[in-house]
């Protein structure tokens, strides 16, 4: 993350909703002279990355055009320190110590099913479904996209939200497979895997499987 844009995210997090003038004022305290034009440029890039959203206009107390209010998106929360990974690792470790492996797997499958249910993917044509699944996955930090091939479709995820845990416990990779299958409403085949040294995880769905669920 470029330094000025990280500062902007920090400012918005601290103040919840800010205008360009608010950001300029705070940045000048941290970095010296900076213009509203420069701030708008950085905000535009942050909006393009879906890290910042603009809200209703705020009326100025002085003459001039109203200003937009800016706030963080859910995706932006991943750019701040949190304890989620350590908590998840600790919970998984305790499950393994107190339950048989088969029971742990059933629990993780239930988590995947619950996540998929909460995604609210409607019954639409498969390519539209892929678009909706990609939106859901990107909102949750997976950096997903999809493409067509001669034999079907491939869904790619280039970021694993819990990569450090998954490196030592493949159960979360299995949970992801379950989640992807539930979201797509068809069981895919994983053809690339970050834990195997690939740059991404990729899931292939052949055309005949898509046709079978129509």
PyMOL commands that place a pseudoatom at each C-alpha (Angstrom):
pseudoatom trace, name=CA, resn=UNK, resi=1, chain=A, elem=C, hetatm=0, pos=[0.000, 0.000, 0.000]
pseudoatom trace, name=CA, resn=UNK, resi=2, chain=A, elem=C, hetatm=0, pos=[1.408, 3.396, -1.026]
pseudoatom trace, name=CA, resn=UNK, resi=3, chain=A, elem=C, hetatm=0, pos=[2.167, 5.520, 2.072]
pseudoatom trace, name=CA, resn=UNK, resi=4, chain=A, elem=C, hetatm=0, pos=[-0.195, 8.451, 1.392]
pseudoatom trace, name=CA, resn=UNK, resi=5, chain=A, elem=C, hetatm=0, pos=[-3.105, 6.129, 0.642]
pseudoatom trace, name=CA, resn=UNK, resi=6, chain=A, elem=C, hetatm=0, pos=[-2.448, 4.187, 3.849]
pseudoatom trace, name=CA, resn=UNK, resi=7, chain=A, elem=C, hetatm=0, pos=[-2.493, 7.499, 5.731]
pseudoatom trace, name=CA, resn=UNK, resi=8, chain=A, elem=C, hetatm=0, pos=[-5.848, 8.314, 4.121]
pseudoatom trace, name=CA, resn=UNK, resi=9, chain=A, elem=C, hetatm=0, pos=[-7.257, 4.954, 5.187]
pseudoatom trace, name=CA, resn=UNK, resi=10, chain=A, elem=C, hetatm=0, pos=[-5.975, 5.584, 8.729]
pseudoatom trace, name=CA, resn=UNK, resi=11, chain=A, elem=C, hetatm=0, pos=[-7.650, 9.019, 8.815]
pseudoatom trace, name=CA, resn=UNK, resi=12, chain=A, elem=C, hetatm=0, pos=[-10.987, 7.676, 7.584]
pseudoatom trace, name=CA, resn=UNK, resi=13, chain=A, elem=C, hetatm=0, pos=[-10.856, 4.823, 10.111]
pseudoatom trace, name=CA, resn=UNK, resi=14, chain=A, elem=C, hetatm=0, pos=[-10.215, 7.246, 12.967]
pseudoatom trace, name=CA, resn=UNK, resi=15, chain=A, elem=C, hetatm=0, pos=[-12.936, 9.715, 11.948]
pseudoatom trace, name=CA, resn=UNK, resi=16, chain=A, elem=C, hetatm=0, pos=[-15.384, 7.286, 10.266]
pseudoatom trace, name=CA, resn=UNK, resi=17, chain=A, elem=C, hetatm=0, pos=[-16.650, 9.818, 7.695]
pseudoatom trace, name=CA, resn=UNK, resi=18, chain=A, elem=C, hetatm=0, pos=[-14.504, 12.585, 6.217]
pseudoatom trace, name=CA, resn=UNK, resi=19, chain=A, elem=C, hetatm=0, pos=[-14.451, 15.132, 3.434]
pseudoatom trace, name=CA, resn=UNK, resi=20, chain=A, elem=C, hetatm=0, pos=[-11.512, 15.941, 1.166]
pseudoatom trace, name=CA, resn=UNK, resi=21, chain=A, elem=C, hetatm=0, pos=[-10.862, 19.038, 3.301]
pseudoatom trace, name=CA, resn=UNK, resi=22, chain=A, elem=C, hetatm=0, pos=[-10.738, 16.889, 6.447]
pseudoatom trace, name=CA, resn=UNK, resi=23, chain=A, elem=C, hetatm=0, pos=[-8.165, 14.597, 4.842]
pseudoatom trace, name=CA, resn=UNK, resi=24, chain=A, elem=C, hetatm=0, pos=[-6.060, 17.523, 3.587]
pseudoatom trace, name=CA, resn=UNK, resi=25, chain=A, elem=C, hetatm=0, pos=[-6.033, 19.020, 7.089]
pseudoatom trace, name=CA, resn=UNK, resi=26, chain=A, elem=C, hetatm=0, pos=[-4.911, 15.770, 8.709]
pseudoatom trace, name=CA, resn=UNK, resi=27, chain=A, elem=C, hetatm=0, pos=[-2.318, 14.962, 6.047]
pseudoatom trace, name=CA, resn=UNK, resi=28, chain=A, elem=C, hetatm=0, pos=[-0.762, 18.403, 6.376]
pseudoatom trace, name=CA, resn=UNK, resi=29, chain=A, elem=C, hetatm=0, pos=[-0.131, 17.643, 10.049]
pseudoatom trace, name=CA, resn=UNK, resi=30, chain=A, elem=C, hetatm=0, pos=[1.639, 14.403, 9.100]
pseudoatom trace, name=CA, resn=UNK, resi=31, chain=A, elem=C, hetatm=0, pos=[3.355, 15.224, 5.816]
pseudoatom trace, name=CA, resn=UNK, resi=32, chain=A, elem=C, hetatm=0, pos=[3.341, 18.970, 5.283]
pseudoatom trace, name=CA, resn=UNK, resi=33, chain=A, elem=C, hetatm=0, pos=[1.850, 20.654, 2.235]
pseudoatom trace, name=CA, resn=UNK, resi=34, chain=A, elem=C, hetatm=0, pos=[-0.593, 18.572, 0.196]
pseudoatom trace, name=CA, resn=UNK, resi=35, chain=A, elem=C, hetatm=0, pos=[-3.368, 19.719, -2.124]
pseudoatom trace, name=CA, resn=UNK, resi=36, chain=A, elem=C, hetatm=0, pos=[-7.009, 18.709, -2.436]
pseudoatom trace, name=CA, resn=UNK, resi=37, chain=A, elem=C, hetatm=0, pos=[-6.291, 17.666, -6.039]
pseudoatom trace, name=CA, resn=UNK, resi=38, chain=A, elem=C, hetatm=0, pos=[-3.699, 15.148, -4.815]
pseudoatom trace, name=CA, resn=UNK, resi=39, chain=A, elem=C, hetatm=0, pos=[-6.071, 13.804, -2.174]
pseudoatom trace, name=CA, resn=UNK, resi=40, chain=A, elem=C, hetatm=0, pos=[-8.863, 13.370, -4.735]
pseudoatom trace, name=CA, resn=UNK, resi=41, chain=A, elem=C, hetatm=0, pos=[-6.438, 11.443, -6.960]
pseudoatom trace, name=CA, resn=UNK, resi=42, chain=A, elem=C, hetatm=0, pos=[-5.613, 9.035, -4.111]
pseudoatom trace, name=CA, resn=UNK, resi=43, chain=A, elem=C, hetatm=0, pos=[-9.287, 8.685, -3.186]
pseudoatom trace, name=CA, resn=UNK, resi=44, chain=A, elem=C, hetatm=0, pos=[-10.126, 7.816, -6.768]
pseudoatom trace, name=CA, resn=UNK, resi=45, chain=A, elem=C, hetatm=0, pos=[-7.546, 4.996, -6.695]
pseudoatom trace, name=CA, resn=UNK, resi=46, chain=A, elem=C, hetatm=0, pos=[-8.831, 3.765, -3.339]
pseudoatom trace, name=CA, resn=UNK, resi=47, chain=A, elem=C, hetatm=0, pos=[-12.378, 3.729, -4.707]
pseudoatom trace, name=CA, resn=UNK, resi=48, chain=A, elem=C, hetatm=0, pos=[-11.172, 1.811, -7.760]
pseudoatom trace, name=CA, resn=UNK, resi=49, chain=A, elem=C, hetatm=0, pos=[-9.745, -0.825, -5.384]
pseudoatom trace, name=CA, resn=UNK, resi=50, chain=A, elem=C, hetatm=0, pos=[-13.081, -0.885, -3.504]
pseudoatom trace, name=CA, resn=UNK, resi=51, chain=A, elem=C, hetatm=0, pos=[-11.445, 0.309, -0.269]
pseudoatom trace, name=CA, resn=UNK, resi=52, chain=A, elem=C, hetatm=0, pos=[-13.299, 3.620, 0.037]
pseudoatom trace, name=CA, resn=UNK, resi=53, chain=A, elem=C, hetatm=0, pos=[-16.919, 4.552, -0.669]
pseudoatom trace, name=CA, resn=UNK, resi=54, chain=A, elem=C, hetatm=0, pos=[-18.470, 8.004, -1.104]
pseudoatom trace, name=CA, resn=UNK, resi=55, chain=A, elem=C, hetatm=0, pos=[-21.645, 8.916, 0.742]
pseudoatom trace, name=CA, resn=UNK, resi=56, chain=A, elem=C, hetatm=0, pos=[-24.146, 11.764, 0.548]
pseudoatom trace, name=CA, resn=UNK, resi=57, chain=A, elem=C, hetatm=0, pos=[-22.903, 15.259, -0.061]
pseudoatom trace, name=CA, resn=UNK, resi=58, chain=A, elem=C, hetatm=0, pos=[-22.075, 17.500, 2.878]
pseudoatom trace, name=CA, resn=UNK, resi=59, chain=A, elem=C, hetatm=0, pos=[-23.009, 21.159, 2.593]
pseudoatom trace, name=CA, resn=UNK, resi=60, chain=A, elem=C, hetatm=0, pos=[-20.212, 23.638, 3.192]
pseudoatom trace, name=CA, resn=UNK, resi=61, chain=A, elem=C, hetatm=0, pos=[-20.485, 26.438, 5.758]
pseudoatom trace, name=CA, resn=UNK, resi=62, chain=A, elem=C, hetatm=0, pos=[-18.725, 28.670, 3.247]
pseudoatom trace, name=CA, resn=UNK, resi=63, chain=A, elem=C, hetatm=0, pos=[-19.527, 29.332, -0.423]
pseudoatom trace, name=CA, resn=UNK, resi=64, chain=A, elem=C, hetatm=0, pos=[-18.595, 26.536, -2.806]
pseudoatom trace, name=CA, resn=UNK, resi=65, chain=A, elem=C, hetatm=0, pos=[-19.800, 23.205, -4.048]
pseudoatom trace, name=CA, resn=UNK, resi=66, chain=A, elem=C, hetatm=0, pos=[-20.944, 20.594, -1.504]
pseudoatom trace, name=CA, resn=UNK, resi=67, chain=A, elem=C, hetatm=0, pos=[-18.391, 17.926, -0.604]
pseudoatom trace, name=CA, resn=UNK, resi=68, chain=A, elem=C, hetatm=0, pos=[-18.675, 14.148, -0.649]
pseudoatom trace, name=CA, resn=UNK, resi=69, chain=A, elem=C, hetatm=0, pos=[-18.268, 12.239, 2.583]
pseudoatom trace, name=CA, resn=UNK, resi=70, chain=A, elem=C, hetatm=0, pos=[-15.890, 9.263, 2.384]
pseudoatom trace, name=CA, resn=UNK, resi=71, chain=A, elem=C, hetatm=0, pos=[-15.984, 6.097, 4.454]
pseudoatom trace, name=CA, resn=UNK, resi=72, chain=A, elem=C, hetatm=0, pos=[-14.184, 2.735, 4.485]
pseudoatom trace, name=CA, resn=UNK, resi=73, chain=A, elem=C, hetatm=0, pos=[-15.572, -0.378, 2.860]
pseudoatom trace, name=CA, resn=UNK, resi=74, chain=A, elem=C, hetatm=0, pos=[-15.523, -3.789, 4.529]
pseudoatom trace, name=CA, resn=UNK, resi=75, chain=A, elem=C, hetatm=0, pos=[-12.624, -4.793, 2.291]
pseudoatom trace, name=CA, resn=UNK, resi=76, chain=A, elem=C, hetatm=0, pos=[-10.498, -1.963, 3.696]
pseudoatom trace, name=CA, resn=UNK, resi=77, chain=A, elem=C, hetatm=0, pos=[-10.571, -3.531, 7.150]
pseudoatom trace, name=CA, resn=UNK, resi=78, chain=A, elem=C, hetatm=0, pos=[-7.991, -6.078, 5.970]
pseudoatom trace, name=CA, resn=UNK, resi=79, chain=A, elem=C, hetatm=0, pos=[-5.424, -3.246, 5.780]
pseudoatom trace, name=CA, resn=UNK, resi=80, chain=A, elem=C, hetatm=0, pos=[-5.469, -2.779, 9.547]
pseudoatom trace, name=CA, resn=UNK, resi=81, chain=A, elem=C, hetatm=0, pos=[-3.987, -5.033, 12.244]
pseudoatom trace, name=CA, resn=UNK, resi=82, chain=A, elem=C, hetatm=0, pos=[-6.377, -7.586, 13.729]
pseudoatom trace, name=CA, resn=UNK, resi=83, chain=A, elem=C, hetatm=0, pos=[-6.262, -10.727, 15.837]
pseudoatom trace, name=CA, resn=UNK, resi=84, chain=A, elem=C, hetatm=0, pos=[-8.623, -12.817, 13.692]
pseudoatom trace, name=CA, resn=UNK, resi=85, chain=A, elem=C, hetatm=0, pos=[-5.948, -15.158, 12.364]
pseudoatom trace, name=CA, resn=UNK, resi=86, chain=A, elem=C, hetatm=0, pos=[-4.538, -15.995, 15.793]
pseudoatom trace, name=CA, resn=UNK, resi=87, chain=A, elem=C, hetatm=0, pos=[-8.054, -16.482, 17.115]
pseudoatom trace, name=CA, resn=UNK, resi=88, chain=A, elem=C, hetatm=0, pos=[-8.983, -18.813, 14.240]
pseudoatom trace, name=CA, resn=UNK, resi=89, chain=A, elem=C, hetatm=0, pos=[-5.752, -20.774, 14.641]
pseudoatom trace, name=CA, resn=UNK, resi=90, chain=A, elem=C, hetatm=0, pos=[-6.368, -21.141, 18.372]
pseudoatom trace, name=CA, resn=UNK, resi=91, chain=A, elem=C, hetatm=0, pos=[-9.956, -22.301, 17.879]
pseudoatom trace, name=CA, resn=UNK, resi=92, chain=A, elem=C, hetatm=0, pos=[-8.915, -24.846, 15.258]
pseudoatom trace, name=CA, resn=UNK, resi=93, chain=A, elem=C, hetatm=0, pos=[-6.140, -26.133, 17.483]
pseudoatom trace, name=CA, resn=UNK, resi=94, chain=A, elem=C, hetatm=0, pos=[-8.558, -26.615, 20.407]
pseudoatom trace, name=CA, resn=UNK, resi=95, chain=A, elem=C, hetatm=0, pos=[-11.050, -28.409, 18.148]
pseudoatom trace, name=CA, resn=UNK, resi=96, chain=A, elem=C, hetatm=0, pos=[-8.323, -30.817, 17.079]
pseudoatom trace, name=CA, resn=UNK, resi=97, chain=A, elem=C, hetatm=0, pos=[-7.299, -31.457, 20.692]
pseudoatom trace, name=CA, resn=UNK, resi=98, chain=A, elem=C, hetatm=0, pos=[-10.825, -32.178, 21.934]
pseudoatom trace, name=CA, resn=UNK, resi=99, chain=A, elem=C, hetatm=0, pos=[-12.630, -33.799, 18.965]
pseudoatom trace, name=CA, resn=UNK, resi=100, chain=A, elem=C, hetatm=0, pos=[-11.984, -36.605, 16.474]
pseudoatom trace, name=CA, resn=UNK, resi=101, chain=A, elem=C, hetatm=0, pos=[-10.863, -35.452, 13.024]
pseudoatom trace, name=CA, resn=UNK, resi=102, chain=A, elem=C, hetatm=0, pos=[-14.176, -36.500, 11.465]
pseudoatom trace, name=CA, resn=UNK, resi=103, chain=A, elem=C, hetatm=0, pos=[-16.071, -34.253, 13.900]
pseudoatom trace, name=CA, resn=UNK, resi=104, chain=A, elem=C, hetatm=0, pos=[-13.791, -31.308, 13.153]
pseudoatom trace, name=CA, resn=UNK, resi=105, chain=A, elem=C, hetatm=0, pos=[-14.406, -31.789, 9.440]
pseudoatom trace, name=CA, resn=UNK, resi=106, chain=A, elem=C, hetatm=0, pos=[-18.178, -31.845, 9.990]
pseudoatom trace, name=CA, resn=UNK, resi=107, chain=A, elem=C, hetatm=0, pos=[-17.947, -28.559, 11.916]
pseudoatom trace, name=CA, resn=UNK, resi=108, chain=A, elem=C, hetatm=0, pos=[-15.907, -26.887, 9.168]
pseudoatom trace, name=CA, resn=UNK, resi=109, chain=A, elem=C, hetatm=0, pos=[-18.327, -28.147, 6.517]
pseudoatom trace, name=CA, resn=UNK, resi=110, chain=A, elem=C, hetatm=0, pos=[-21.113, -26.572, 8.552]
pseudoatom trace, name=CA, resn=UNK, resi=111, chain=A, elem=C, hetatm=0, pos=[-19.198, -23.281, 8.643]
pseudoatom trace, name=CA, resn=UNK, resi=112, chain=A, elem=C, hetatm=0, pos=[-18.819, -23.385, 4.847]
pseudoatom trace, name=CA, resn=UNK, resi=113, chain=A, elem=C, hetatm=0, pos=[-22.518, -24.135, 4.401]
pseudoatom trace, name=CA, resn=UNK, resi=114, chain=A, elem=C, hetatm=0, pos=[-23.466, -21.278, 6.710]
pseudoatom trace, name=CA, resn=UNK, resi=115, chain=A, elem=C, hetatm=0, pos=[-21.200, -18.836, 4.842]
pseudoatom trace, name=CA, resn=UNK, resi=116, chain=A, elem=C, hetatm=0, pos=[-22.657, -19.910, 1.498]
pseudoatom trace, name=CA, resn=UNK, resi=117, chain=A, elem=C, hetatm=0, pos=[-26.202, -19.525, 2.803]
pseudoatom trace, name=CA, resn=UNK, resi=118, chain=A, elem=C, hetatm=0, pos=[-25.383, -16.024, 4.023]
pseudoatom trace, name=CA, resn=UNK, resi=119, chain=A, elem=C, hetatm=0, pos=[-24.099, -15.058, 0.573]
pseudoatom trace, name=CA, resn=UNK, resi=120, chain=A, elem=C, hetatm=0, pos=[-27.663, -15.168, -0.837]
pseudoatom trace, name=CA, resn=UNK, resi=121, chain=A, elem=C, hetatm=0, pos=[-26.683, -16.271, -4.359]
pseudoatom trace, name=CA, resn=UNK, resi=122, chain=A, elem=C, hetatm=0, pos=[-29.959, -16.539, -6.356]
pseudoatom trace, name=CA, resn=UNK, resi=123, chain=A, elem=C, hetatm=0, pos=[-30.823, -19.231, -8.879]
pseudoatom trace, name=CA, resn=UNK, resi=124, chain=A, elem=C, hetatm=0, pos=[-29.595, -17.552, -12.074]
pseudoatom trace, name=CA, resn=UNK, resi=125, chain=A, elem=C, hetatm=0, pos=[-27.756, -18.726, -15.229]
pseudoatom trace, name=CA, resn=UNK, resi=126, chain=A, elem=C, hetatm=0, pos=[-24.284, -20.050, -14.412]
pseudoatom trace, name=CA, resn=UNK, resi=127, chain=A, elem=C, hetatm=0, pos=[-22.264, -17.148, -15.799]
pseudoatom trace, name=CA, resn=UNK, resi=128, chain=A, elem=C, hetatm=0, pos=[-24.378, -14.680, -13.826]
pseudoatom trace, name=CA, resn=UNK, resi=129, chain=A, elem=C, hetatm=0, pos=[-23.872, -16.893, -10.796]
pseudoatom trace, name=CA, resn=UNK, resi=130, chain=A, elem=C, hetatm=0, pos=[-20.115, -16.764, -11.342]
pseudoatom trace, name=CA, resn=UNK, resi=131, chain=A, elem=C, hetatm=0, pos=[-20.270, -12.960, -11.397]
pseudoatom trace, name=CA, resn=UNK, resi=132, chain=A, elem=C, hetatm=0, pos=[-22.163, -12.922, -8.084]
pseudoatom trace, name=CA, resn=UNK, resi=133, chain=A, elem=C, hetatm=0, pos=[-19.784, -15.452, -6.523]
pseudoatom trace, name=CA, resn=UNK, resi=134, chain=A, elem=C, hetatm=0, pos=[-16.794, -13.331, -7.563]
pseudoatom trace, name=CA, resn=UNK, resi=135, chain=A, elem=C, hetatm=0, pos=[-18.382, -10.260, -5.942]
pseudoatom trace, name=CA, resn=UNK, resi=136, chain=A, elem=C, hetatm=0, pos=[-18.962, -12.198, -2.718]
pseudoatom trace, name=CA, resn=UNK, resi=137, chain=A, elem=C, hetatm=0, pos=[-15.439, -13.634, -2.663]
pseudoatom trace, name=CA, resn=UNK, resi=138, chain=A, elem=C, hetatm=0, pos=[-13.843, -10.247, -3.353]
pseudoatom trace, name=CA, resn=UNK, resi=139, chain=A, elem=C, hetatm=0, pos=[-15.836, -8.689, -0.521]
pseudoatom trace, name=CA, resn=UNK, resi=140, chain=A, elem=C, hetatm=0, pos=[-14.250, -11.329, 1.705]
pseudoatom trace, name=CA, resn=UNK, resi=141, chain=A, elem=C, hetatm=0, pos=[-10.664, -10.864, 0.594]
pseudoatom trace, name=CA, resn=UNK, resi=142, chain=A, elem=C, hetatm=0, pos=[-10.170, -13.641, -1.970]
pseudoatom trace, name=CA, resn=UNK, resi=143, chain=A, elem=C, hetatm=0, pos=[-9.306, -11.440, -5.015]
pseudoatom trace, name=CA, resn=UNK, resi=144, chain=A, elem=C, hetatm=0, pos=[-11.371, -13.639, -7.335]
pseudoatom trace, name=CA, resn=UNK, resi=145, chain=A, elem=C, hetatm=0, pos=[-12.091, -13.682, -11.057]
pseudoatom trace, name=CA, resn=UNK, resi=146, chain=A, elem=C, hetatm=0, pos=[-13.336, -16.252, -13.573]
pseudoatom trace, name=CA, resn=UNK, resi=147, chain=A, elem=C, hetatm=0, pos=[-12.747, -17.194, -17.185]
pseudoatom trace, name=CA, resn=UNK, resi=148, chain=A, elem=C, hetatm=0, pos=[-14.122, -19.565, -19.781]
pseudoatom trace, name=CA, resn=UNK, resi=149, chain=A, elem=C, hetatm=0, pos=[-12.109, -22.403, -21.316]
pseudoatom trace, name=CA, resn=UNK, resi=150, chain=A, elem=C, hetatm=0, pos=[-12.754, -24.780, -24.173]
pseudoatom trace, name=CA, resn=UNK, resi=151, chain=A, elem=C, hetatm=0, pos=[-14.169, -27.327, -21.704]
pseudoatom trace, name=CA, resn=UNK, resi=152, chain=A, elem=C, hetatm=0, pos=[-15.899, -25.165, -19.113]
pseudoatom trace, name=CA, resn=UNK, resi=153, chain=A, elem=C, hetatm=0, pos=[-15.183, -22.468, -16.540]
pseudoatom trace, name=CA, resn=UNK, resi=154, chain=A, elem=C, hetatm=0, pos=[-12.338, -21.698, -14.137]
pseudoatom trace, name=CA, resn=UNK, resi=155, chain=A, elem=C, hetatm=0, pos=[-12.755, -19.634, -10.980]
pseudoatom trace, name=CA, resn=UNK, resi=156, chain=A, elem=C, hetatm=0, pos=[-9.490, -18.134, -9.682]
pseudoatom trace, name=CA, resn=UNK, resi=157, chain=A, elem=C, hetatm=0, pos=[-8.733, -16.824, -6.182]
pseudoatom trace, name=CA, resn=UNK, resi=158, chain=A, elem=C, hetatm=0, pos=[-5.326, -15.170, -5.888]
pseudoatom trace, name=CA, resn=UNK, resi=159, chain=A, elem=C, hetatm=0, pos=[-5.474, -14.403, -2.164]
pseudoatom trace, name=CA, resn=UNK, resi=160, chain=A, elem=C, hetatm=0, pos=[-6.141, -16.773, 0.734]
pseudoatom trace, name=CA, resn=UNK, resi=161, chain=A, elem=C, hetatm=0, pos=[-7.640, -14.849, 3.700]
pseudoatom trace, name=CA, resn=UNK, resi=162, chain=A, elem=C, hetatm=0, pos=[-6.129, -17.369, 6.136]
pseudoatom trace, name=CA, resn=UNK, resi=163, chain=A, elem=C, hetatm=0, pos=[-3.000, -18.420, 4.273]
pseudoatom trace, name=CA, resn=UNK, resi=164, chain=A, elem=C, hetatm=0, pos=[-0.780, -18.694, 7.360]
pseudoatom trace, name=CA, resn=UNK, resi=165, chain=A, elem=C, hetatm=0, pos=[-3.156, -21.176, 9.016]
pseudoatom trace, name=CA, resn=UNK, resi=166, chain=A, elem=C, hetatm=0, pos=[-3.800, -23.102, 5.806]
pseudoatom trace, name=CA, resn=UNK, resi=167, chain=A, elem=C, hetatm=0, pos=[-0.044, -23.661, 5.360]
pseudoatom trace, name=CA, resn=UNK, resi=168, chain=A, elem=C, hetatm=0, pos=[-0.064, -25.960, 8.384]
pseudoatom trace, name=CA, resn=UNK, resi=169, chain=A, elem=C, hetatm=0, pos=[-3.664, -27.237, 8.376]
pseudoatom trace, name=CA, resn=UNK, resi=170, chain=A, elem=C, hetatm=0, pos=[-5.258, -28.319, 5.101]
pseudoatom trace, name=CA, resn=UNK, resi=171, chain=A, elem=C, hetatm=0, pos=[-8.713, -28.517, 6.712]
pseudoatom trace, name=CA, resn=UNK, resi=172, chain=A, elem=C, hetatm=0, pos=[-9.315, -24.872, 5.824]
pseudoatom trace, name=CA, resn=UNK, resi=173, chain=A, elem=C, hetatm=0, pos=[-8.506, -25.606, 2.181]
pseudoatom trace, name=CA, resn=UNK, resi=174, chain=A, elem=C, hetatm=0, pos=[-11.102, -28.373, 2.288]
pseudoatom trace, name=CA, resn=UNK, resi=175, chain=A, elem=C, hetatm=0, pos=[-13.550, -25.929, 3.842]
pseudoatom trace, name=CA, resn=UNK, resi=176, chain=A, elem=C, hetatm=0, pos=[-12.898, -23.502, 0.981]
pseudoatom trace, name=CA, resn=UNK, resi=177, chain=A, elem=C, hetatm=0, pos=[-13.600, -26.248, -1.538]
pseudoatom trace, name=CA, resn=UNK, resi=178, chain=A, elem=C, hetatm=0, pos=[-16.920, -26.858, 0.189]
pseudoatom trace, name=CA, resn=UNK, resi=179, chain=A, elem=C, hetatm=0, pos=[-17.700, -23.135, 0.206]
pseudoatom trace, name=CA, resn=UNK, resi=180, chain=A, elem=C, hetatm=0, pos=[-16.885, -22.703, -3.500]
pseudoatom trace, name=CA, resn=UNK, resi=181, chain=A, elem=C, hetatm=0, pos=[-19.011, -25.723, -4.368]
pseudoatom trace, name=CA, resn=UNK, resi=182, chain=A, elem=C, hetatm=0, pos=[-21.961, -24.434, -2.360]
pseudoatom trace, name=CA, resn=UNK, resi=183, chain=A, elem=C, hetatm=0, pos=[-21.689, -20.964, -3.883]
pseudoatom trace, name=CA, resn=UNK, resi=184, chain=A, elem=C, hetatm=0, pos=[-21.509, -22.344, -7.428]
pseudoatom trace, name=CA, resn=UNK, resi=185, chain=A, elem=C, hetatm=0, pos=[-24.145, -25.015, -6.756]
pseudoatom trace, name=CA, resn=UNK, resi=186, chain=A, elem=C, hetatm=0, pos=[-21.818, -27.558, -8.397]
pseudoatom trace, name=CA, resn=UNK, resi=187, chain=A, elem=C, hetatm=0, pos=[-18.716, -29.357, -7.080]
pseudoatom trace, name=CA, resn=UNK, resi=188, chain=A, elem=C, hetatm=0, pos=[-15.597, -28.014, -8.866]
pseudoatom trace, name=CA, resn=UNK, resi=189, chain=A, elem=C, hetatm=0, pos=[-12.171, -29.603, -9.300]
pseudoatom trace, name=CA, resn=UNK, resi=190, chain=A, elem=C, hetatm=0, pos=[-9.228, -27.684, -7.872]
pseudoatom trace, name=CA, resn=UNK, resi=191, chain=A, elem=C, hetatm=0, pos=[-6.566, -27.352, -10.579]
pseudoatom trace, name=CA, resn=UNK, resi=192, chain=A, elem=C, hetatm=0, pos=[-4.201, -24.888, -8.866]
pseudoatom trace, name=CA, resn=UNK, resi=193, chain=A, elem=C, hetatm=0, pos=[-3.391, -24.576, -5.179]
pseudoatom trace, name=CA, resn=UNK, resi=194, chain=A, elem=C, hetatm=0, pos=[-1.411, -21.891, -3.366]
pseudoatom trace, name=CA, resn=UNK, resi=195, chain=A, elem=C, hetatm=0, pos=[-0.215, -24.448, -0.801]
pseudoatom trace, name=CA, resn=UNK, resi=196, chain=A, elem=C, hetatm=0, pos=[1.341, -26.466, -3.634]
pseudoatom trace, name=CA, resn=UNK, resi=197, chain=A, elem=C, hetatm=0, pos=[3.398, -23.463, -4.732]
pseudoatom trace, name=CA, resn=UNK, resi=198, chain=A, elem=C, hetatm=0, pos=[0.969, -22.088, -7.317]
pseudoatom trace, name=CA, resn=UNK, resi=199, chain=A, elem=C, hetatm=0, pos=[0.300, -18.359, -7.421]
pseudoatom trace, name=CA, resn=UNK, resi=200, chain=A, elem=C, hetatm=0, pos=[-3.429, -18.877, -6.889]
pseudoatom trace, name=CA, resn=UNK, resi=201, chain=A, elem=C, hetatm=0, pos=[-6.136, -21.407, -6.179]
pseudoatom trace, name=CA, resn=UNK, resi=202, chain=A, elem=C, hetatm=0, pos=[-8.226, -22.277, -9.225]
pseudoatom trace, name=CA, resn=UNK, resi=203, chain=A, elem=C, hetatm=0, pos=[-11.415, -24.309, -9.494]
pseudoatom trace, name=CA, resn=UNK, resi=204, chain=A, elem=C, hetatm=0, pos=[-12.537, -25.911, -12.761]
pseudoatom trace, name=CA, resn=UNK, resi=205, chain=A, elem=C, hetatm=0, pos=[-16.165, -26.681, -13.611]
pseudoatom trace, name=CA, resn=UNK, resi=206, chain=A, elem=C, hetatm=0, pos=[-16.663, -28.626, -16.882]
pseudoatom trace, name=CA, resn=UNK, resi=207, chain=A, elem=C, hetatm=0, pos=[-19.487, -27.603, -19.178]
pseudoatom trace, name=CA, resn=UNK, resi=208, chain=A, elem=C, hetatm=0, pos=[-21.315, -30.918, -18.744]
pseudoatom trace, name=CA, resn=UNK, resi=209, chain=A, elem=C, hetatm=0, pos=[-21.605, -30.331, -14.970]
pseudoatom trace, name=CA, resn=UNK, resi=210, chain=A, elem=C, hetatm=0, pos=[-23.115, -26.890, -15.570]
pseudoatom trace, name=CA, resn=UNK, resi=211, chain=A, elem=C, hetatm=0, pos=[-25.628, -28.341, -18.020]
pseudoatom trace, name=CA, resn=UNK, resi=212, chain=A, elem=C, hetatm=0, pos=[-26.531, -31.098, -15.542]
pseudoatom trace, name=CA, resn=UNK, resi=213, chain=A, elem=C, hetatm=0, pos=[-27.716, -28.597, -12.904]
pseudoatom trace, name=CA, resn=UNK, resi=214, chain=A, elem=C, hetatm=0, pos=[-29.757, -26.432, -15.258]
for i in range(1, 214): cmd.bond("trace and resi %d" % i, "trace and resi %d" % (i + 1))
show_as sticks, trace
zoom trace
